[in-house]
Amino acid sequence: MERRLGSPGQPNKAQPAPEKPVAPRKPASRKRSRPKKAVDQSPTLQRIVEALEGFTHRRLFLAGSIPAHKLNGALRSYAEKVKREDVLLLYDGTVFGGAEHGLILTGDAVYWRNYLEDVEHIRYADIKGVRVDTHIVVDNKEIHVTMSGQATTRALAEVIRQMRDR
């Protein structure tokens, strides 16, 4: 019996493809629910932690927990001569989180840039006075802490005072 095209018959059985070995999957990574602890436990960083007295804010980052894109944005924008490893505290004062304006504390100076204003910095040794008005006022220069409340402004002012007085 001859089999013709279109005539009923047994369909050709396709050979199953050989199975490929499957590598074990790594578990999906999860975002940290808590910020990493500061890596640098220098006495200066410890002084900042003590001055904050447990105060935290979602825009405030200590050394070892500063997101790279925020640190890069701040260094490019208002602290070009600061080395990454010298940044002990960063406050991101931007709306969208790029840190192009805000505040950086190092072991010897405070650097800041207010929105639509020039870059400023001052060494702690040169600071004569720190007070809180609606902003932090360091020797009659304002540091705007715009994306958070007065508690953050007061906490940062206290840290600057402690750094000056050490």
Residue pairs with C-beta under 8 A, 6 or more apart in sequence:
3 9
35 61
35 62
35 65
36 64
36 65
37 64
37 65
38 45
38 49
38 62
38 63
38 64
38 65
39 63
39 64
40 63
40 64
40 85
40 88
42 88
42 107
44 88
44 107
44 163
44 166
45 62
45 63
45 88
47 162
47 163
47 166
48 62
48 88
48 89
48 105
48 159
48 162
48 163
49 62
50 162
51 155
51 158
51 159
51 161
51 162
51 163
52 155
52 158
52 159
53 155
55 151
55 152
55 155
57 148
57 151
57 152
57 155
59 91
59 92
59 93
59 102
59 147
59 148
59 152
60 89
60 90
60 91
60 92
60 152
60 155
60 156
61 67
61 70
61 89
61 90
61 91
61 92
62 88
62 89
63 87
63 88
63 89
66 87
66 90
69 98
69 99
70 90
70 92
70 97
70 98
70 99
71 84
71 87
71 90
71 99
73 94
73 98
73 99
73 100
74 87
74 90
74 92
74 99
74 100
74 102
74 104
75 82
75 84
75 87
75 104
76 100
77 99
77 100
77 101
77 113
77 119
78 100
78 101
78 102
78 104
78 111
78 112
78 113
78 119
78 120
78 121
79 87
79 104
79 111
79 119
79 121
82 104
82 106
82 111
86 106
86 107
87 104
87 105
87 106
88 105
88 106
88 107
89 103
89 104
89 105
89 159
90 99
90 102
90 103
90 104
90 105
91 102
91 103
91 104
91 145
91 152
91 156
92 98
92 99
92 102
92 147
93 99
93 101
93 102
93 103
93 114
93 115
93 144
93 145
93 146
93 147
94 100
94 101
94 102
94 147
95 147
100 113
101 112
101 113
101 114
101 115
102 112
102 113
103 110
103 111
103 112
103 143
103 145
103 156
104 110
104 111
104 112
105 111
105 159
105 160
105 163
108 123
108 124
108 125
109 121
109 122
109 123
109 124
110 121
110 122
110 124
110 138
110 143
110 160
110 163
111 119
111 120
111 121
112 119
112 120
112 121
112 143
113 119
113 120
114 120
114 142
114 143
114 144
114 146
115 144
115 146
120 141
120 143
122 138
122 139
122 141
124 160
124 163
124 164
124 166
125 164
126 139
127 138
127 139
127 160
127 164
128 139
129 137
129 138
129 139
130 136
130 137
130 138
130 157
130 160
130 161
130 164
131 137
131 157
132 150
132 153
132 154
132 157
133 142
134 153
135 142
135 143
135 144
135 145
135 153
136 142
136 143
136 145
136 153
136 156
136 157
136 160
137 143
138 160
143 156
145 152
145 153
145 156
